[in-house]
């Protein structure tokens, strides 16, 4: 119950922000995972089914530590926005900035779900939303 209220408040807060990256940060702070935050911030869509689908990609696909959920959310957003061909550009830009797209590699310096780990994931979420926004403006 508290989680749902927190997410609704985060959604309202994000809607008041113009920048997709800032929106993604507000959504992440409100309890959405990295994939959900990027997807919602860059598409403006908060469909419960869409967010339920994206939830499975947090933690590197079902918390497996594989592909970063922020990247996955960004690729989904590009596809929903009619630009699926730009998914590879997102992966390349992310890899250029962070050296890997693997959640486990991006999180290796942090204890899982520690304050530092969450701050790092937020940073990645915000950066990815910004990358997606730029790709959508091309």
C-alpha positions in Angstrom: 0.0 0.0 0.0 2.7 2.5 0.9 4.7 1.4 -2.1 1.8 2.1 -4.4 1.2 5.5 -2.8 4.9 6.4 -3.1 4.8 5.4 -6.8 1.7 7.6 -7.5 3.4 10.5 -5.8 6.6 9.9 -7.9 4.6 9.8 -11.1 2.9 13.1 -10.3 6.3 14.7 -9.4 7.9 13.4 -12.6 5.0 14.7 -14.7 5.9 18.2 -13.5 9.5 18.0 -14.7 10.3 18.7 -18.4 13.6 16.8 -18.7 13.3 13.0 -19.2 16.5 12.4 -17.2 15.1 14.3 -14.2 11.7 12.5 -14.6 13.5 9.1 -14.6 15.4 10.1 -11.4 12.1 11.1 -9.7 10.4 7.8 -10.7 13.4 5.8 -9.5 13.4 7.6 -6.2 9.7 6.8 -6.0 10.2 3.1 -6.1 10.1 2.2 -9.8 13.0 0.1 -10.9 15.5 1.3 -13.6 13.7 -0.2 -16.5 10.3 1.1 -15.4 11.7 4.6 -14.7 13.4 5.0 -18.1 10.4 3.6 -20.0 7.9 5.8 -18.3 10.0 8.9 -18.4 10.9 8.7 -22.0 7.5 7.6 -23.3 5.2 9.4 -20.9 3.3 6.1 -20.6 2.4 4.7 -17.2 0.2 1.9 -18.3 0.0 -0.7 -15.5 0.6 -3.6 -17.9 3.5 -1.9 -19.5 5.1 -1.2 -16.1 4.4 -4.7 -14.9 6.2 -6.0 -18.0 9.2 -3.7 -17.4 9.4 -4.7 -13.8 10.9 -8.0 -14.8 13.9 -6.3 -16.3 15.1 -4.6 -13.1 18.3 -6.0 -11.6 19.6 -7.1 -15.0 16.6 -9.2 -16.1 14.9 -10.7 -13.1 17.8 -9.7 -10.8 20.1 -12.1 -12.8 22.7 -9.4 -13.2 22.7 -9.5 -17.0 21.7 -6.6 -19.3 21.2 -3.4 -17.3 17.5 -2.7 -16.8 17.9 1.0 -17.7 19.2 0.0 -21.1 16.3 -2.5 -21.5 13.8 0.1 -20.6 15.4 2.5 -23.1 15.3 -0.1 -25.9 11.6 -0.7 -25.1 10.9 3.0 -25.2 12.6 3.4 -28.5 10.5 0.6 -29.9 7.3 2.0 -28.6 8.2 5.4 -30.0 8.7 4.0 -33.5 12.5 3.8 -33.5 13.4 0.3 -32.7 16.4 0.6 -35.0 18.1 3.0 -32.6 18.3 0.4 -29.9 21.8 -0.5 -31.0 22.8 3.2 -30.8 21.6 3.3 -27.2 23.6 0.2 -26.3 26.7 1.6 -28.0 26.3 5.0 -26.2 25.8 3.4 -22.9 28.8 1.1 -23.3 30.9 4.0 -24.4 30.1 5.9 -21.2 30.0 3.1 -18.7 32.2 0.4 -20.4 29.7 -2.4 -20.0 26.0 -3.0 -20.2 26.1 -5.8 -17.7 24.2 -5.0 -14.4 26.6 -7.3 -12.5 29.6 -5.4 -13.9 28.1 -2.0 -13.3 27.3 -3.0 -9.7 30.4 -4.9 -8.8 31.8 -2.2 -6.5 28.7 -2.1 -4.3 26.9 -4.3 -1.9 23.6 -5.2 -3.6 20.8 -2.8 -2.6 23.0 -0.7 -0.4 22.6 3.0 -0.4 25.7 3.3 -2.7 24.3 0.6 -5.1 21.0 2.4 -5.4 22.7 5.7 -6.0 24.8 4.1 -8.8 21.6 2.6 -10.3 19.9 6.0 -10.1 22.8 7.6 -11.9 22.7 5.0 -14.7 18.9 5.4 -14.9 19.1 9.2 -15.3 21.9 9.0 -17.8 20.1 6.3 -19.9 16.9 8.4 -20.0 18.9 11.3 -21.3 20.4 9.1 -24.0 17.0 7.9 -25.1 15.7 11.4 -25.1 18.5 12.5 -27.5 18.0 9.5 -29.7 14.3 10.3 -30.0 15.1 13.8 -31.1 17.3 12.7 -33.9 
